[in-house]
Amino acid sequence: MKQKKMNLIKMSAVGCAAIMGVSAVALPVHAMTFSQTAQNISAPVQNVAPTISGVKIQEQVLTTSSKYLTTNIKVPQLTGMLDTKYQEELNDIILSHAEKDLAQWEKAAAETAKKAQANHQEFNPYDLYITYNLKSDGTGSPKGVISIEIITEGSEGGTSMPRIDTYNVKNTAEAERVTLPDLLGANYKAKLDADILAKLKEDPDKYFLEEYKGTSEEQTFYIEKGDLVIVFPKYSIAPGYVGSPEFRFSLQDISTTVTKPEGATKLDLKKVANYTNTDGITMVSLRDVVNQLSYDLKWNQTTKTAEVKKGAQWTSVTLGKDSYFFAKMAPKTLGAAPTLKKNMLYVPVQFVSDILQIEVQH
């Protein structure tokens, strides 16, 4: 039975997605370890600025009992998606990221305050703010696309650097993550990078032209009123006063709906080694799959993990672990863990259709 595609995007925390963060201990927010449980007092969920149609946002407020940290945390939770399971998992990811950030900032603030007291130094409370913007509710153009931006900004009393996470999702019965290749085609990068560079050169005194290296594989972006908006981290290509640089491009001449590129690659099941396990699940050779589809494969002997990469796509599978993901989506099970057979790593055929999103031709 075909399982739902649950590809959730860029946060950073991702995932993996890969967005800039700030920390109270010289570490990015998303890179911190969370050894202390947050003391979260959740305010009642309340509707905030409901849209006329399409998905809506319910706002959950997180607070802290720490006297060393000032917070203003508003966590968006989506309602009204057609795929309720996907919606539940996406909301859980968004909320858990906020809870982990809060826990880490509580811990860092308390540790720094303790050191300051021991050294008879003044300590000013740290600040943590989380806000959001629903950029597209699914009723605009491209049709069916939900786009939300979440801004996480922590400060130790000096200059701060916000982390911007965006989630772009196609609101269908089987929801899925929307990527730049979905919107612009598989070979989008060269043209998009050139277009952004042209905008930088229009105001060279405002930007660090030498720091611009093009868009990344997990580029931050959102959709708003039919426009594609590319977002860069603060300080990455411009002085701090510019904030987080954004570049807007119209999608009206590209597509009115998000679809997979025409003539998309298919996997010919007859040309890859495969077998049916005792549970009736078709297992395919990962090496044969990546060779046929022109993916890169890297094996980590220490962790028994295989990394699969092609352009903006990246995922990994671990021997014996029935947990699969793409970018920032919630991990999902496919009914069988990767297994070794005659020194070849096999994965469920659903890994190709559900995770790589490649049609399987039997």
Residue frames relative to the residue before (quaternion, step in Angstrom):
aa qw qx qy qz dx dy dz
M 1.0000 0.0000 0.0000 0.0000 0.00 0.00 0.00
K 0.4579 -0.7012 0.4734 0.2729 3.51 -0.76 1.01
Q 0.2698 -0.7709 0.5561 0.1536 3.54 -0.83 0.93
K 0.6122 -0.5929 0.3877 0.3512 3.49 -1.19 0.60
K 0.4326 -0.6703 0.5387 0.2708 3.50 -1.10 0.76
M 0.0702 -0.8382 0.5405 -0.0170 3.51 -0.59 1.18
N 0.2306 0.8083 -0.5192 0.1543 3.59 0.93 0.82
L 0.0640 -0.8126 0.5793 -0.0012 3.56 -0.38 1.22
I 0.2006 -0.7966 0.5574 0.1206 3.72 -0.82 0.70
K 0.9755 -0.1855 0.0138 0.1176 2.82 -2.54 0.36
M 0.0896 0.6498 -0.7147 0.2426 2.76 -0.66 1.73
S 0.4353 -0.7480 0.4411 0.2378 3.05 -0.51 -0.25
A 0.6038 0.5791 -0.3784 0.3960 2.86 0.95 -0.28
V 0.8532 -0.0024 -0.3801 0.3572 0.81 3.55 1.07
G 0.8248 0.4944 -0.1937 0.1943 0.45 -2.32 -1.02
C 0.4341 -0.7665 -0.1307 0.4549 1.79 -1.13 -0.94
A 0.3823 -0.6799 0.6153 -0.1144 3.26 0.57 0.64
A 0.0257 -0.8049 0.5849 -0.0964 4.09 -0.79 -0.67
I 0.2754 0.7568 -0.5170 0.2901 3.45 0.45 1.30
M 0.5755 -0.6155 0.4078 0.3516 3.53 -1.09 0.62
G 0.0751 -0.8006 0.5937 0.0310 3.56 -1.12 0.67
V 0.2537 -0.7453 0.5895 0.1807 3.56 -1.29 0.08
S 0.0986 -0.8260 0.5541 0.0296 3.55 -1.02 0.66
A 0.5528 -0.6172 0.4493 0.3340 3.49 -1.26 0.38
V 0.7546 0.3141 -0.1932 0.5428 3.56 1.21 -0.19
A 0.6425 -0.5747 0.3029 0.4064 3.54 1.03 0.94
L 0.5876 0.5062 -0.4052 0.4842 3.57 1.10 0.71
P 0.5374 -0.6025 0.4607 0.3687 3.62 -1.09 0.56
V 0.6313 -0.5609 0.3740 0.3834 3.55 -1.05 0.76
H 0.7337 0.4535 -0.2569 0.4360 3.57 0.77 -1.04
A 0.6740 0.5028 -0.3042 0.4476 3.60 1.19 -0.33
M 0.5131 0.6772 -0.4136 0.3271 3.58 1.21 -0.17
T 0.3711 -0.6629 0.5838 0.2865 3.54 -1.27 0.34
F 0.2855 -0.7885 0.5304 0.1244 3.51 -0.98 0.81
S 0.0020 -0.8520 0.5204 -0.0571 3.54 0.19 1.32
Q 0.7266 0.3698 -0.2306 0.5312 3.56 1.25 -0.13
T 0.4269 -0.7105 0.4989 0.2529 3.56 -0.85 0.91
A 0.4540 -0.6897 0.4902 0.2792 3.56 -0.90 0.92
Q 0.3226 -0.7006 0.5976 0.2191 3.52 -1.14 0.67
N 0.0456 0.8447 -0.5255 0.0904 3.52 0.25 1.31
I 0.0964 -0.7552 0.6460 0.0558 3.53 -0.88 0.93
S 0.1939 -0.8278 0.5198 0.0837 3.55 -0.16 1.27
A 0.3497 -0.7172 0.5649 0.2102 3.52 -0.81 1.02
P 0.6478 -0.5136 0.3627 0.4301 3.60 -1.13 0.44
V 0.4974 -0.6451 0.4905 0.3096 3.53 -1.04 0.79
Q 0.0062 0.8130 -0.5801 0.0493 3.54 -0.84 0.95
N 0.5185 -0.6359 0.4717 0.3229 3.55 -1.10 0.66
V 0.0722 -0.7936 0.6039 0.0160 3.55 -0.95 0.90
A 0.8527 -0.1246 0.0608 0.5037 3.54 -0.81 1.06
P 0.0068 0.8339 -0.5516 0.0150 3.62 0.62 1.07
T 0.4262 -0.6856 0.5254 0.2687 3.52 -1.11 0.70
I 0.6296 -0.5457 0.3921 0.3900 3.55 -1.24 0.44
S 0.7786 -0.0648 0.0611 0.6211 3.57 1.03 -0.76
G 0.6361 0.5048 -0.3914 0.4329 3.56 -1.26 0.13
V 0.7266 -0.3901 0.2921 0.4843 3.57 -1.20 -0.30
K 0.2363 -0.7502 0.6029 0.1340 3.52 -1.28 0.49
I 0.3861 -0.7031 0.5519 0.2279 3.53 -1.35 0.30
Q 0.1148 -0.7173 0.6799 0.1004 3.51 -1.10 0.82
E 0.3024 -0.7918 0.5149 0.1284 3.54 -0.87 0.98
Q 0.1011 -0.7759 0.6206 0.0514 3.54 -0.90 0.97
V 0.2381 -0.7881 0.5589 0.0987 3.55 -0.78 1.09
L 0.1462 -0.7639 0.6237 0.0779 3.55 -0.96 0.93
T 0.0755 -0.7875 0.6109 0.0293 3.56 -0.98 0.87
T 0.3100 -0.7457 0.5602 0.1844 3.55 -1.29 0.14
S 0.3754 -0.7023 0.5545 0.2417 3.54 -1.23 0.52
S 0.4749 0.6863 -0.4323 0.3414 3.58 1.31 -0.05
K 0.3477 -0.7360 0.5433 0.2057 3.56 -0.95 0.89
Y 0.6422 0.5357 -0.3125 0.4506 3.56 1.31 -0.11
L 0.7477 0.3396 -0.1838 0.5402 3.58 1.27 -0.06
T 0.2026 -0.7506 0.6196 0.1085 3.54 -0.99 0.97
T 0.0510 -0.8349 0.5480 -0.0085 3.58 -0.76 0.98
N 0.0121 0.7203 -0.6927 -0.0340 3.48 -1.40 0.43
I 0.1386 0.8351 -0.5035 0.1730 3.54 0.25 1.32
K 0.0254 0.7821 -0.6184 0.0730 3.54 -0.62 1.20
V 0.1237 -0.8267 0.5487 0.0105 3.54 -0.39 1.29
P 0.3220 -0.7646 0.5226 0.1964 3.60 -0.68 1.05
Q 0.0652 -0.7611 0.6446 0.0312 3.55 -1.13 0.78
L 0.3602 -0.7719 0.4913 0.1817 3.56 -0.61 1.17
T 0.0315 -0.7544 0.6542 0.0434 3.55 -1.21 0.63
G 0.7414 0.4444 -0.2955 0.4068 3.56 -1.22 0.48
M 0.4482 0.6730 -0.4808 0.3392 3.62 1.19 0.17
L 0.5486 -0.6204 0.4513 0.3324 3.57 -1.13 0.65
D 0.7196 0.3526 -0.2070 0.5612 3.56 1.06 -0.78
T 0.2127 -0.8368 0.4916 0.1136 3.58 0.06 1.29
K 0.6173 0.5389 -0.3578 0.4478 3.61 1.06 -0.62
Y 0.6371 0.5094 -0.3166 0.4840 3.56 0.98 -0.87
Q 0.6401 0.5355 -0.3172 0.4505 3.56 0.96 -0.90
E 0.6534 0.5201 -0.3089 0.4551 3.57 0.95 -0.88
E 0.6923 0.4715 -0.2830 0.4672 3.57 0.90 -0.90
L 0.6325 0.5232 -0.3330 0.4640 3.59 1.02 -0.76
N 0.6534 0.5096 -0.3113 0.4653 3.58 0.93 -0.89
D 0.6426 0.5280 -0.3202 0.4537 3.56 1.02 -0.81
I 0.6386 0.5200 -0.3220 0.4670 3.58 1.01 -0.79
I 0.6642 0.5080 -0.3055 0.4555 3.58 0.86 -0.96
L 0.6851 0.4827 -0.2852 0.4652 3.58 0.90 -0.94
S 0.6672 0.5089 -0.3156 0.4431 3.59 0.90 -0.87
H 0.6019 0.5465 -0.3598 0.4578 3.60 1.08 -0.66
A 0.6695 0.4927 -0.3006 0.4676 3.57 0.92 -0.90
E 0.6549 0.5149 -0.3174 0.4530 3.60 0.94 -0.84
K 0.6636 0.4976 -0.3064 0.4671 3.58 0.99 -0.80
D 0.6251 0.5215 -0.3398 0.4711 3.58 1.01 -0.75
L 0.6540 0.5149 -0.3123 0.4579 3.56 0.93 -0.90
A 0.6566 0.5176 -0.3158 0.4487 3.59 0.90 -0.91
Q 0.6774 0.4938 -0.3007 0.4548 3.58 0.93 -0.86
W 0.6706 0.4847 -0.3098 0.4685 3.58 0.95 -0.79
E 0.5941 0.5401 -0.3655 0.4708 3.60 1.08 -0.60
K 0.6733 0.5056 -0.2857 0.4577 3.55 0.88 -0.97
A 0.6855 0.4884 -0.2891 0.4561 3.58 0.86 -0.99
A 0.6541 0.5145 -0.3153 0.4561 3.58 0.95 -0.87
A 0.6624 0.5078 -0.3098 0.4554 3.58 0.94 -0.87
E 0.6591 0.5079 -0.3128 0.4580 3.60 0.94 -0.84
T 0.6758 0.4852 -0.3020 0.4655 3.58 0.93 -0.87
A 0.6300 0.5342 -0.3283 0.4582 3.58 1.04 -0.79
K 0.6396 0.5316 -0.3212 0.4529 3.58 1.00 -0.81
K 0.6596 0.4974 -0.3051 0.4738 3.57 0.98 -0.86
A 0.6396 0.5295 -0.3280 0.4505 3.57 0.99 -0.82
Q 0.6556 0.5100 -0.3104 0.4624 3.58 0.98 -0.87
A 0.6500 0.5249 -0.3170 0.4490 3.56 1.00 -0.83
N 0.7333 0.3857 -0.2086 0.5196 3.57 1.13 -0.69
H 0.4359 -0.7230 0.4300 0.3199 3.56 1.35 0.22
Q 0.4233 0.6823 -0.4701 0.3664 3.54 1.00 0.96
E 0.5320 -0.6158 0.4761 0.3333 3.52 -1.22 0.52
F 0.1090 -0.7861 0.6059 0.0559 3.56 -1.04 0.79
N 0.1698 -0.7652 0.6151 0.0853 3.55 -0.87 1.03
P 0.5548 -0.6429 0.4067 0.3368 3.59 -0.82 0.96
Y 0.4643 -0.6407 0.5382 0.2904 3.54 -1.18 0.68
D 0.2905 -0.7425 0.5780 0.1742 3.55 -1.31 0.34
L 0.0075 0.7744 -0.6326 -0.0040 3.57 -1.11 0.70
Y 0.0063 -0.8004 0.5975 -0.0480 3.54 -0.73 1.15
I 0.0092 -0.7682 0.6401 0.0014 3.57 -1.02 0.83
T 0.0508 0.7848 -0.6122 0.0817 3.54 -0.72 1.14
Y 0.1942 -0.7905 0.5728 0.0962 3.58 -1.26 0.16
N 0.1289 -0.7512 0.6386 0.1060 3.52 -1.38 0.29
L 0.2722 -0.7205 0.6122 0.1788 3.58 -0.87 0.96
K 0.2148 -0.8291 0.5088 0.0865 3.56 -0.24 1.30
S 0.7888 0.0088 0.0157 0.6144 3.60 1.05 -0.77
D 0.2673 -0.7985 0.5223 0.1349 3.58 -0.81 1.00
G 0.6541 -0.5383 0.3076 0.4333 3.58 1.27 0.15
T 0.6622 0.5100 -0.3113 0.4521 3.59 1.23 -0.14
G 0.6301 0.5540 -0.3360 0.4280 3.58 1.24 -0.19
S 0.5917 -0.5299 0.4495 0.4088 3.54 -1.17 -0.70
P 0.4619 -0.2175 -0.8471 0.1476 1.57 -1.72 1.86
K 0.6081 -0.6074 0.3860 0.3352 3.53 -1.06 0.83
G 0.8433 0.2302 -0.1736 0.4536 3.53 -1.02 0.90
V 0.5743 0.6081 -0.3867 0.3885 3.61 1.21 -0.02
I 0.1795 -0.7435 0.6385 0.0851 3.53 -0.95 1.04
S 0.0155 0.8020 -0.5954 0.0447 3.57 -0.86 0.94
I 0.0342 0.8063 -0.5865 0.0686 3.55 -0.72 1.09
E 0.2115 -0.7669 0.5992 0.0893 3.55 -1.08 0.87
I 0.0738 -0.7844 0.6155 0.0213 3.57 -0.94 0.95
I 0.1480 -0.8036 0.5752 0.0370 3.56 -0.76 1.08
T 0.0630 -0.7874 0.6131 -0.0122 3.55 -0.71 1.16
E 0.0668 0.8182 -0.5617 0.1024 3.57 -0.59 1.14
G 0.0354 -0.7993 0.5996 -0.0182 3.54 -0.67 1.14
S 0.0904 -0.8046 0.5865 0.0205 3.55 -1.11 0.67
E 0.3071 -0.7344 0.5801 0.1728 3.53 -1.12 0.79
G 0.7149 -0.3996 0.2451 0.5188 3.55 1.28 0.25
G 0.7103 0.3814 -0.2505 0.5359 3.56 1.30 -0.15
T 0.7885 -0.2491 0.2176 0.5185 3.54 -1.14 -0.68
S 0.1788 -0.7927 0.5772 0.0810 3.56 -0.93 0.88
M 0.2227 -0.7537 0.6002 0.1485 3.53 -1.27 0.37
P 0.3179 -0.7822 0.4991 0.1950 3.61 -0.37 1.14
R 0.2865 -0.6946 0.6259 0.2091 3.51 -1.27 0.52
I 0.1399 -0.8009 0.5794 0.0579 3.57 -0.69 1.06
D 0.0715 -0.7853 0.6149 0.0017 3.55 -0.71 1.14
T 0.0579 -0.7948 0.6030 0.0353 3.58 -0.94 0.83
Y 0.1429 -0.7607 0.6295 0.0681 3.54 -1.15 0.77
N 0.0285 -0.7957 0.6040 -0.0357 3.55 -0.71 1.12
V 0.0300 0.8374 -0.5322 0.1210 3.54 -0.44 1.27
K 0.3581 -0.6967 0.5769 0.2314 3.56 -1.11 0.73
N 0.2804 -0.7950 0.5217 0.1313 3.57 -0.55 1.20
T 0.2756 0.7323 -0.5658 0.2601 3.54 0.02 1.36
A 0.7246 -0.4100 0.3067 0.4613 3.58 -1.29 0.04
E 0.7386 0.1714 -0.1336 0.6381 3.56 1.22 -0.55
A 0.2057 -0.8322 0.5054 0.0989 3.54 0.25 1.32
E 0.0105 0.7934 -0.6086 0.0101 3.53 -1.18 0.57
R 0.6168 -0.5564 0.4249 0.3598 3.50 -1.27 0.48
V 0.2823 -0.7310 0.5971 0.1715 3.55 -1.11 0.75
T 0.1313 -0.8100 0.5707 0.0317 3.56 -0.77 1.06
L 0.6663 -0.4849 0.3706 0.4285 3.56 -1.25 0.19
P 0.6324 0.5103 -0.3600 0.4583 3.66 0.93 -0.65
D 0.5950 0.5563 -0.3651 0.4508 3.61 1.09 -0.64
L 0.7313 0.4464 -0.2253 0.4638 3.55 0.94 -0.94
L 0.8284 0.2651 -0.0775 0.4874 3.56 0.88 -1.00
G 0.5797 -0.5665 0.3933 0.4340 3.57 1.23 -0.23
A 0.6819 -0.5433 0.3200 0.3707 3.53 -1.22 0.57
N 0.7690 0.3506 -0.1796 0.5034 3.59 1.02 -0.75
Y 0.2231 0.8440 -0.4615 0.1582 3.53 1.15 0.72
K 0.5990 0.6755 -0.3545 0.2433 3.56 0.96 -0.99
A 0.6686 0.5197 -0.3239 0.4218 3.60 0.78 -0.97
K 0.6933 0.4680 -0.2841 0.4686 3.57 0.87 -0.93
L 0.6547 0.5115 -0.3231 0.4532 3.59 0.91 -0.87
D 0.6528 0.5126 -0.3174 0.4586 3.59 0.92 -0.87
A 0.6552 0.5074 -0.3090 0.4666 3.57 1.00 -0.83
D 0.6466 0.5204 -0.3192 0.4573 3.59 1.00 -0.79
I 0.6560 0.4935 -0.3145 0.4766 3.58 0.99 -0.78
L 0.6340 0.5297 -0.3304 0.4565 3.57 0.96 -0.84
A 0.6235 0.5387 -0.3364 0.4560 3.59 1.03 -0.77
K 0.6542 0.4983 -0.3147 0.4740 3.59 1.00 -0.77
L 0.6212 0.5352 -0.3444 0.4572 3.59 1.04 -0.71
K 0.6852 0.4978 -0.2805 0.4517 3.56 0.95 -0.89
E 0.5482 0.5997 -0.4014 0.4229 3.59 1.22 -0.27
D 0.7840 0.1189 -0.0623 0.6061 3.58 1.20 -0.51
P 0.0591 -0.8739 0.4813 0.0325 3.62 0.66 1.09
D 0.6323 0.5397 -0.3435 0.4369 3.60 1.11 -0.52
K 0.6506 0.5339 -0.2997 0.4492 3.57 1.26 -0.41
Y 0.7869 0.3009 -0.1316 0.5224 3.57 1.15 -0.62
F 0.4342 -0.6436 0.5581 0.2930 3.53 -1.34 0.36
L 0.2408 -0.8175 0.5036 0.1416 3.58 0.13 1.25
E 0.6684 0.5164 -0.3119 0.4350 3.57 0.99 -0.79
E 0.6581 0.5111 -0.3118 0.4565 3.61 1.21 -0.38
Y 0.5700 0.6044 -0.3855 0.4016 3.58 1.22 -0.26
K 0.0645 -0.8225 0.5648 -0.0192 3.56 -0.57 1.19
G 0.6348 -0.5160 0.3364 0.4664 3.58 1.24 0.19
T 0.6503 -0.5025 0.3884 0.4168 3.55 -1.31 0.07
S 0.4133 -0.7089 0.5206 0.2359 3.55 -1.19 0.59
E 0.6827 -0.4818 0.3533 0.4206 3.55 -1.32 0.17
E 0.7595 0.2477 -0.1561 0.5808 3.58 1.14 -0.58
Q 0.0463 0.8562 -0.5103 0.0664 3.53 0.89 1.01
T 0.4187 -0.6847 0.5388 0.2559 3.56 -1.00 0.85
F 0.2038 0.7623 -0.5983 0.1391 3.58 -0.91 0.91
Y 0.0719 -0.7666 0.6301 0.1008 3.53 -1.31 0.23
I 0.3941 -0.6905 0.5586 0.2363 3.53 -1.36 0.31
E 0.0965 0.7963 -0.5893 0.0970 3.57 -0.86 0.96
K 0.8572 -0.0862 0.0232 0.5071 3.56 -0.76 1.12
G 0.7418 -0.4265 0.2241 0.4665 3.55 0.88 0.94
D 0.6326 0.5121 -0.3354 0.4744 3.59 1.27 0.13
L 0.3332 -0.6735 0.6193 0.2276 3.52 -1.27 0.58
V 0.0862 -0.8009 0.5923 0.0171 3.60 -0.74 1.05
I 0.1973 -0.7794 0.5897 0.0760 3.56 -0.61 1.22
V 0.1412 -0.8155 0.5607 0.0264 3.58 -0.79 1.07
F 0.1356 -0.7738 0.6151 0.0669 3.56 -1.01 0.90
P 0.5751 -0.6015 0.4188 0.3635 3.62 -1.08 0.62
K 0.6083 -0.5408 0.4449 0.3735 3.52 -1.23 0.56
Y 0.8195 0.2135 -0.2208 0.4838 3.57 -1.07 0.92
S 0.5408 0.6611 -0.4133 0.3157 3.65 1.13 -0.31
I 0.8224 0.0499 -0.0119 0.5666 3.61 0.94 -0.82
A 0.7651 0.2517 -0.1575 0.5713 3.59 1.25 0.22
P 0.6211 -0.5339 0.4017 0.4096 3.62 -1.20 0.37
G 0.6973 -0.5118 0.3182 0.3880 3.55 -1.23 0.47
Y 0.6293 0.5640 -0.3568 0.3982 3.60 1.00 -0.70
V 0.5918 0.5748 -0.3638 0.4325 3.60 1.21 -0.41
G 0.3851 -0.7090 0.4951 0.3223 3.57 1.17 -0.58
S 0.6913 -0.3820 0.3435 0.5081 3.56 -1.01 -0.85
P 0.3589 -0.7793 0.4659 0.2162 3.61 -0.22 1.25
E 0.0858 -0.7840 0.6143 0.0233 3.54 -1.05 0.87
F 0.1023 -0.7791 0.6174 0.0373 3.55 -1.12 0.77
R 0.2074 -0.8246 0.5246 0.0422 3.52 -0.64 1.24
F 0.0145 -0.7856 0.6178 -0.0288 3.54 -0.99 0.97
S 0.4454 -0.6976 0.4936 0.2670 3.58 -0.96 0.85
L 0.2553 -0.7680 0.5715 0.1359 3.56 -1.03 0.88
Q 0.4063 0.7582 -0.4470 0.2456 3.58 1.26 -0.09
D 0.7289 0.4142 -0.2448 0.4871 3.55 1.06 -0.70
I 0.6150 0.5624 -0.3416 0.4345 3.57 1.30 0.00
S 0.7726 -0.2333 0.2147 0.5501 3.56 0.71 -1.06
T 0.3311 -0.7231 0.5662 0.2165 3.55 -1.20 0.53
T 0.7647 0.1758 -0.1396 0.6041 3.58 1.27 -0.22
V 0.4631 -0.6569 0.5144 0.2990 3.53 -1.15 0.56
T 0.0894 0.7908 -0.5957 0.1083 3.57 -0.64 1.12
K 0.5621 -0.5595 0.4683 0.3895 3.51 -1.27 0.25
P 0.5961 -0.5838 0.3986 0.3808 3.61 -1.03 0.67
E 0.5209 -0.6320 0.4714 0.3270 3.55 -1.03 0.81
G 0.8089 0.2386 -0.1865 0.5039 3.52 -1.11 0.70
A 0.2222 0.8050 -0.5225 0.1719 3.56 1.17 0.57
T 0.6045 -0.5836 0.4115 0.3529 3.53 -1.12 0.69
K 0.1552 -0.7618 0.6227 0.0881 3.55 -1.12 0.76
L 0.3776 -0.6935 0.5600 0.2507 3.54 -1.20 0.56
D 0.2608 -0.7464 0.5941 0.1479 3.55 -0.79 1.05
L 0.3414 -0.7878 0.4780 0.1852 3.55 -0.22 1.32
K 0.6221 0.5675 -0.3416 0.4174 3.60 1.11 -0.63
K 0.7143 0.4557 -0.2499 0.4687 3.58 1.22 -0.43
V 0.6716 0.4162 -0.3139 0.5265 3.58 1.24 0.30
A 0.5429 -0.6015 0.4686 0.3519 3.56 -1.10 0.66
N 0.1265 0.7996 -0.5746 0.1200 3.58 -0.83 0.94
Y 0.0146 -0.7708 0.6363 0.0282 3.53 -1.29 0.33
T 0.4061 -0.6842 0.5468 0.2605 3.57 -1.29 0.30
N 0.3362 -0.7654 0.5130 0.1948 3.58 -0.68 1.08
T 0.7433 -0.4363 0.2784 0.4239 3.58 -1.31 0.08
D 0.6725 0.4691 -0.2956 0.4902 3.59 1.24 -0.36
G 0.5694 -0.6289 0.3666 0.3819 3.57 1.29 0.14
I 0.5065 0.6413 -0.4203 0.3945 3.59 1.27 0.29
T 0.3862 -0.7135 0.5374 0.2301 3.56 -0.88 0.95
M 0.1350 -0.7828 0.6062 0.0392 3.55 -0.79 1.10
V 0.1332 -0.8085 0.5717 0.0413 3.58 -0.92 0.92
S 0.5465 -0.6098 0.4638 0.3381 3.54 -1.15 0.63
L 0.4064 -0.7262 0.4973 0.2453 3.57 -0.63 1.12
R 0.6179 0.5468 -0.3468 0.4459 3.59 1.01 -0.74
D 0.6720 0.4852 -0.3026 0.4705 3.60 0.91 -0.86
V 0.6264 0.5498 -0.3308 0.4426 3.56 1.03 -0.82
V 0.7169 0.4435 -0.2745 0.4626 3.60 0.72 -1.02
N 0.6184 0.5369 -0.3522 0.4530 3.59 1.07 -0.62
Q 0.6863 0.4821 -0.2880 0.4623 3.59 0.92 -0.88
L 0.7551 0.3837 -0.1983 0.4933 3.59 1.02 -0.81
S 0.4374 -0.7337 0.4243 0.3005 3.59 1.33 0.12
Y 0.3434 0.6947 -0.5414 0.3260 3.57 0.90 1.00
D 0.4247 -0.6462 0.5577 0.3018 3.55 -1.32 0.28
L 0.1209 -0.7975 0.5896 0.0428 3.57 -0.99 0.85
K 0.0139 -0.7940 0.6071 -0.0272 3.58 -0.85 1.01
W 0.2036 -0.8016 0.5567 0.0775 3.57 -0.75 1.09
N 0.1760 -0.7629 0.6163 0.0853 3.56 -0.94 0.99
Q 0.3207 -0.7935 0.4878 0.1719 3.56 -0.24 1.28
T 0.6304 0.5651 -0.3349 0.4136 3.58 1.03 -0.76
T 0.7868 0.3011 -0.1487 0.5178 3.57 0.86 -0.98
K 0.3558 -0.7450 0.4804 0.2960 3.58 1.32 -0.15
T 0.4753 0.6666 -0.4169 0.3950 3.53 1.07 0.87
A 0.1992 -0.7600 0.6088 0.1093 3.55 -1.06 0.83
E 0.2093 -0.7725 0.5899 0.1070 3.58 -0.81 1.04
V 0.1369 -0.7864 0.6011 0.0379 3.55 -0.90 1.01
K 0.0647 0.8256 -0.5491 0.1124 3.57 -0.66 1.11
K 0.1598 0.7480 -0.6378 0.0906 3.52 -1.18 0.75
G 0.8222 -0.0771 0.0210 0.5636 3.57 -0.46 1.17
A 0.8239 -0.1697 0.1564 0.5176 3.57 -0.77 -1.08
Q 0.5905 0.5796 -0.3672 0.4248 3.59 1.25 -0.14
W 0.1300 0.7719 -0.6162 0.0871 3.56 -1.04 0.82
T 0.1731 0.7483 -0.6319 0.1040 3.53 -1.06 0.80
S 0.1778 -0.7708 0.5965 0.1358 3.57 -1.29 0.03
V 0.1629 -0.7561 0.6242 0.1099 3.54 -1.25 0.49
T 0.2241 -0.7795 0.5756 0.1039 3.56 -1.10 0.74
L 0.5482 -0.6378 0.4398 0.3151 3.52 -0.89 0.98
G 0.8455 0.1688 -0.1498 0.4840 3.55 -0.88 1.04
K 0.6731 0.4816 -0.2937 0.4783 3.61 1.25 0.04
D 0.2302 -0.7855 0.5648 0.1050 3.59 -0.47 1.23
S 0.4783 0.6147 -0.4672 0.4185 3.55 0.47 1.27
Y 0.0219 0.8208 -0.5632 0.0927 3.55 -0.49 1.22
F 0.0118 0.8035 -0.5934 0.0462 3.57 -1.04 0.75
F 0.1394 -0.7397 0.6436 0.1389 3.50 -1.37 0.20
A 0.8283 -0.0306 -0.0296 0.5587 3.57 -0.78 1.13
K 0.8058 -0.2906 0.2011 0.4752 3.59 -0.73 -1.02
M 0.3724 0.7332 -0.5032 0.2654 3.55 1.11 0.34
A 0.5767 -0.5663 0.4474 0.3829 3.54 -1.24 0.41
P 0.5355 -0.6219 0.4497 0.3525 3.61 -0.95 0.80
K 0.0796 -0.7940 0.6018 0.0327 3.59 -1.07 0.73
T 0.4140 -0.6847 0.5381 0.2651 3.54 -1.21 0.50
L 0.2314 -0.7744 0.5761 0.1223 3.55 -1.18 0.65
G 0.6501 -0.5594 0.3085 0.4115 3.56 1.24 0.32
A 0.7911 0.0990 -0.0633 0.6003 3.57 1.27 -0.20
A 0.3794 -0.7157 0.5420 0.2240 3.56 -1.05 0.79
P 0.6116 -0.5172 0.4274 0.4192 3.60 -1.18 0.40
T 0.0321 -0.8163 0.5762 -0.0253 3.57 -0.92 0.88
L 0.4210 -0.6885 0.5307 0.2589 3.55 -1.24 0.49
K 0.0613 0.7682 -0.6340 0.0642 3.55 -1.02 0.87
K 0.8223 -0.1013 -0.0006 0.5599 3.55 -0.51 1.26
N 0.6803 -0.5322 0.2596 0.4319 3.54 0.98 1.06
M 0.6010 0.5028 -0.3800 0.4914 3.58 1.19 0.56
L 0.3840 -0.7226 0.5306 0.2211 3.57 -0.98 0.89
Y 0.1100 -0.7979 0.5922 0.0245 3.56 -0.82 1.08
V 0.1019 -0.7712 0.6270 0.0429 3.54 -1.13 0.77
P 0.6148 -0.5321 0.4009 0.4221 3.64 -1.15 0.36
V 0.5711 -0.6036 0.4235 0.3608 3.58 -1.05 0.69
Q 0.5698 0.5956 -0.3773 0.4221 3.59 1.21 -0.48
F 0.5094 0.6222 -0.4304 0.4102 3.59 1.20 -0.30
V 0.6598 0.5002 -0.2978 0.4751 3.57 1.04 -0.80
S 0.7512 0.4159 -0.2279 0.4591 3.59 0.78 -1.02
D 0.7725 0.3864 -0.1985 0.4633 3.58 0.90 -0.92
I 0.7458 0.3781 -0.2183 0.5031 3.59 1.01 -0.75
L 0.7468 0.3464 -0.2116 0.5268 3.60 0.80 -0.98
Q 0.2984 -0.7889 0.4813 0.2387 3.58 1.30 -0.35
I 0.4352 0.6541 -0.4799 0.3904 3.53 0.97 0.97
E 0.4564 -0.6901 0.4905 0.2735 3.57 -0.87 0.94
V 0.2703 -0.7615 0.5715 0.1429 3.56 -0.98 0.90
Q 0.1919 -0.7847 0.5841 0.0787 3.54 -0.71 1.12
H 0.2515 -0.8014 0.5305 0.1146 3.57 -0.49 1.24
